[in-house]
Amino acid sequence: EILSEIDYFERVEFTGDLRRFSESTPILELIIATKNIETVQDVIKKMPLVKEVEVVDANSVEVSLSAGFNARFHFCEPQQFAKQWLLTTGSKNHLEKILSKADKKGIFLALNSEYEPASEEQIYSDLGLAFLPPQLREDSGEVEFAEKGQVPKVIKLKDYRADLHMHTNYSDGSNTIEELAKVALERGYTHFAITDHSQSLKIASGLSYQDLKRQKKEIEDVANRLGIPILRGIECDILSDGTLDFDDNVLAEMDIVIASIHRGFKQDEETLTKRIINSIKNPHVDIIAHPTGRLICQRDGYKVDLKRIIQAAADYGKVLEINSSPLRLDLNDTYARIAADKGVKIAINSDAHSVQELENVFFGVNYAKRAWLQPTNVINTWSYQELMDFLNRKS
């Protein structure tokens, strides 16, 4: 809406923390390539959404928006775009290493210098480095890997085949199984899972065993009519006493079982950790969802020993979830990378409660790049048969 009013730019992109898919960002940053910098600045400052102009200099404007947050616009001539995009993307520590390498090679990366690369890829190449996606630019060893040409081929949206955590109107979702299936097909999925809440979670209209049997018939009907495999699943609550919300006989009927905590957040770390590890040990549990229960900028995660949980997942061959809700992004990137390094498989799921929320995987996949996850690390990239073979190994 902001940029639709501007006619004088050649290119505009997100930059800064947002481009690196940091889990929270204090300011919205965009970079605009234009030959009319002063004109574009004036247009932005006069927009109805702009409450106050905070900072102005020759190459940027920071404004306070009526939507309740600030935005910073960076400007450059079109031929300077690639260089300025790199410099505004960050992170600070990553850029320090990049600038040091540039100095040693006699490449002047300052804005308006004579060095005018056509792309970021060219900049990295000129520095003797493999290209680094924005999400990897956190000074966590990526420059050293790039020097050796060993940058991981991180997961992309095109690799994603199946969402394995979504809710229907059987529990607290707003759409039917068929409505979700049609959108899954539109998104190019080859299969997906229905995982409504279990019986004790009354606030989310959790399903009884009778509900699950009724839902099974509908899942089979929709799958047959639309021609897409649908896994029959459950998001089974890990109760406060550490037991699961359904007994093993019920869980054994499911194609896929997700276990998660929705209560007892204030228990001590040892108790909460044991609740999750006991669930990991259950032969019918496949995935631990949103392992810390955090809501970004709203609620800290409950206290658990993630290193022990990751080790248990590795020992028992279980999957940990990166929940793609922008409010969750849980497991976080740091621990997702640790988990993958230990051989733990990751599920990147939408946790959709509506067809619109299926879009959440955009955030999850891009966030997962920060953990250096490759397609082989992520079970959502597997074929239906590969996934079922993995799930049925417990039989």
Secondary structure, DSSP 4 states (H G I P E B T S, - for coil): --GGG--S-SEEEEEHHHHTT-S--SSEEEEEE-S-HHHHHHHHHT-TTEEEEEEEETTEEEEEETTSSEEEEEEE-GGGHHHHHHHHH--HHHHHHHHHHHHHTT---STTSS---SSHHHHHHHTT-----GGG-SSSSHHHHHHTT-------GGG------B--TTTT-SS-HHHHHHHHHHTT-S-EEEEEEBTT-GGGTPBPHHHHHHHHHHHHHHHHHHT--EEEEEEEEB-TTS-BSS-HHHHTT-SEEEEE--S-TTS-HHHHHHHHHHHHHSTT--EE-STT--BTTTBPPP---HHHHHHHHHHHT-EEEEE--TTT-BS-HHHHHHHHHTT--EEEE--BSSSGGGGGHHHHHHHHHTTT--GGGBGGGS-HHHHHHHHGGG-
